[in-house]
């Protein structure tokens, strides 16, 4: 294990303090579906870091008179006590304790809020865990830990991954890669790394309008879905396909080939859901309106010749992706044809962001 993940012990520079970070969600273009212990991906993935959909987390910490055998965690969501969230944070602390040796020496009051509605159907685990990880690394440094700026982000990504796999991709932006890949310098299964190529101008400030097709709880969680890749008849081929697509997309993000971008991104989205539909037990997370939106996007793209495409998360929602220069026309299309297919006509306008920020 890298020395980056070692932590300070019982001697601290401060007895109390407060830190706060905002961290965004992200949307994978090359998907990872299937992992091995602990929170390691079976294939590399590539994502756009978002900007608007983010979690803001503040942690107040205070030295305990006597170090405890367990963690002292109080969790507030949007300012109100939320004890139902504590078990998840407790499990996360247990997992990261070997790399954050100060956790049982302090009391923590965690106050978190999202810029998007909690029940919107947008997963908050990536933004939430990455914001929490950034706060903990900042606390470690305030207590006397010596980490460079690069090491801070690397460790935060490492810790975030242990809370939610995709969270490791939210520390930096606008494009990040998680998972060991032969063509990606310094790539790792343990943390995400920023895209090192020169991003083609067409992808700068790329737009992502998230259509909230269904805001209900998924009937199959992502954790369960990942586990169903064990013994999946198409798993090996899928992992190979994803790594091949990442190599192609790595080139496309630099050369600006929109036709190939669309082909890779949409294929990846549909393959993700195909793996769900062919697992045992099989399941479908798309809804009828998901399919209607996909077909509407295909028809609009053909008629308008505007390079708009879609990707899907592990649910029913549709991310509509398009260059900023086409925002006016695409938003008219969304309002006229797609909004009515969203639950309560709700959607979120987002764009590429640059990762976690100290507040």
N, C-alpha and C positions, 0 to 999 in steps of 0.2 A: 504494500500500500504506500502511495506517495506520502512524503512527509508533509505535504500541503494539508493533509487531513488530520494530522496530529493536533492536539489541542493543549492549551495551557491548563494547569492544574490548580492547586489550592491557594496560590498567591496572586492577589488581584490588585489592580491599580485603583479601582473604584468599588464602592459599596452599593451604589444605586445609580440609576440613570434611566433614560428613555430614548428609544430610537424609533424611526418610522421610515417605511419604504412603500412605494407603489410598484407593482409588477403586473404586466399585462397577461392576457391569455395568448394563445397562439393557435394557428391552424396548420396541421400537417398537410403538405402537398404530396410527399411520399410517406405513406402510412407505415406505422409499426403496429402489428397485431400478432401477439405472441411474445412471451417473455419467459425468462428463467430466473431462478433466485440469484441475488435478491434484487428485483427490479432491473434486470438487465435485458436489453432488447435482443430478439432473435435476428433482426435486420436493422440496418441504419435507416434513419428517417430524416426528412428535411421539412422545415416549417417556415411560414411567414409569421413573424412576431407582430401582434396587433398593437393598437394604440389606445382606443377608446375603452374597450372591454378590459378592465383592470381591477385589481384588488389593492386597497390601501390598508396597511397594517401597522399599528404602533404597539410596541412592547415596552412596558414599564417594568424594570427589574430592581430587586432589592435583596441584599445579602441576608441570608437566614442566620439567626443566632447560632443554630446548630444545623449542620448539614443533615438532610433527611435521607431515609432509605428510598423515598419515592419523590416524584416531581410535585412542585406546588404550582398549579396552573389555574388561573381564572380566565375565562374566555367571554368576551363581549362581542356581540355582532350588532353593528350599527348602534353601539352605545348601550345596548341592553344585554343583561346576562343571558348566556346561551349554554347552559350546562350540557345539553345534548351533543355539543361539538367537542367537549373535553376528551372523551374516549379516543377520538381520532387523533387529536393532538398528543395525547398520552402515548398512543402507539407509535406515532412519529418520533417523539422524544426517546422512547425506548430504542428505536432503530438507530438513531443518530448519536446516542449517548457515548459510544466509544470514540466519536470524533468531536464531541463537545463536552469535555469533562467537567465543565462548570454548571451543568444543568441542575444538579441536585443541591447545589450550594446557594441557589437564589430562588426567590419567589417571582413568578412572572404573571403579569396582567396583560393579556393580549386583547387588543381592540381592533376589530377588522370590519371593513365595509367594502362593498362592490359598487362600481359605477354602473352596473347593469342589475336589473331585478334578479334576486336570488332564484326565483321560480321561473325565470325567463326561458329555461331550456339551454342556456349557455353554461357549460361546465365551468365551475369556479375552482376546481382542484388545482389546475395548472397555475393560475394567477395567485391563488391563495397560498399554495405551498412555496412558490418562488418568492413571494413577498416575505413570508415567514422565515425562509432560509436566509434571505438577505439581512433581515433584522438580527438573526442569531449570529451571523458572521460579523456584523457590525458590533454587536455586544462583545463578542470575543476580542475584537481588536481594541475596544474601549477598556477592557479588563487587562490588556497587556499583550495580547496576541500579536505577533509580528507577521503580517501578510501583506504582500504587495497588492496593487490594484488588480493585477491579473489573477493572482492567487485567490483573492477574495471572491471574484466572480466564479472561478473554477470550483472553489469549495462550496459556494452557494448552490451552484448547479448540481454538484455531487449530492449535497444534502437534500435539495428539492426533489431529486430523482427518487430518493428513498421514501418520500411522502407520496409522490404521484409521478409516474414515469415521465409523462409529457411535460411536467413542470420544469424539468431541467432545461427545456428549450426556451423558457420565458425570461431567462436572466439577461440575455443579450438580443440583438437584432441588427438589421431588419430580417435577416435570414439566418437560421441556425441549423446545425446538423448534429444529431445524436446517434451514436453507434459507430463502431469501428468499421472503416471503409478504406480500401486500399488506395483510392485516389485522393482522399481527404487528409491533408496534413494535420497531425496531432489529434485525429479523431479518436474517440474513446467510447466504450460502452458505459463508462462510469459518469460521464458528464457531457454536456453539449459544447460545441465549439462554434464560433461565428463563421459564416461563409466568407472565404478569403478572396474570392474572385472579384473582379470589377463588375458590379451589377449594372446591366444594360440600362440606359436611361428610361426605357419604357416601363421598367419594373419599379422605378423610384416613386414613392408615395402611391403604390398600387392600392386599389380600392377593394374592400371586402364588405359587401352588404349582407348581413346575416338574416336570413328569412326564418322567423320563428314559427315553424310549421306545427310543432307540438311541444307544449311546455310541461307536459306531464312527466312523471318519473319513468325512466326506461324499464321495460319488463325484464330485461337482462342487463346486469351491470357490466361495465367494461372489464372489471376484474374477472368475472365469470367468463366473459367472452374470450379474453386472453387465454385463460386456462383451457378452453376448448380447442386451442390449437395443438395441444398435446395429442398426438395420434391422429391429427387431421390428415386425410388422404392427400391433400394438396399443399400441406404446410411447407415442405422442402422447396417445391417449385415456387411457391409464393415468396419465400424469403429471398430466393435467387432473383425473382422478378423485381422485387423492391430494390435490391442493391443495384441491379442493372438500370432501373429507372432513375435512381439517384444519380448515377454517373451521367446519364443523358441530360437530366435536368440541371446538373451542375454546369454543363456546357451551354444549355439554352438560356440560363439566367445571365450568361455573359454575352451570348450572340443575339439575343432578342428574337429568336425564331418563335413567333406566336402560334403558328400551326402546331409545332411540336410541343410547345408548352401546354396548349389546350389538350392535345391528345394524351400526354402523360398524366396531367392532373385529373382529367375526368376518368381515365382508365383506372388510376389508383383509387379514386373514390368508389367506383363501382366494384372493383376487385375486393376492397375492404368488406363491402356488404355481401359480396358473393361468398366470402369465407364464412360469414355468419350463417348464410343460408345453406351452406353445405357442411356445417359442423354437426356433431351429434351430442346433445340434442340441437336441432336447427332452430333458427329464430330469424325474424324479420323486424328491423328497427325502422325501416322506411314506412311512411304512411302514403295513402293514395295521393295526397296533395304534393308529397315529395316527388313522385313520378310525374305528376302534371306539370310541376315547375321545371323539372329537367327537360321535358318535351317542349315546353314553351321557350326555354332558353335555346334549345337546338333550332327551333323554327325561327326565332328572332335573329340568331347569329347568321343563319343562312340568308334570310331576307335582307338584313341590314349590312352584312359583312363587317360588323363590329366584333372585335375579338373578345367577347364576353364568354366566360365559362363558369362551371360550378365545381365545387368540391363538397364533400359531406363529412360531418363528424360521425362519431359512433352513436348516431341517433337519427332523428327525422329531419333536423334542420338543414337548410341549404345555404352554403356560403357562395354568393355570387361575386366572382372575381373579374376585374376589368381595369384597364389603364385609366389614370386620372383624366386624361384628355377626352375620354368618352363619358365622363360622369353625368353630364347633363342629359344625354340621350338615354343612357342606361337607367337613370333614376326615373325618367318619364315612363320607360318600359316597366320598371318595377311597380310604380304607382298605378299604372293603367291595367297591368295584367297579372302581376305576381302578388301584390299586397293582399288581394282578396283571398288568396290561398293560404295566408298566414293566420295563425290563431289570433283573433281580435285585430287582424290587419297589422300586426306588430312586426317590425324589423329594426335592426340596429345598423347604422352606418359606421363603418370602421375603415381603417387604413393601416399601412405598415408603420410600425413603431420601432423604438430602439432599445427596448428592454427595461429592466428595473431602474428606478430612480429613487435617490434618497429624498425624503420629504423634510 
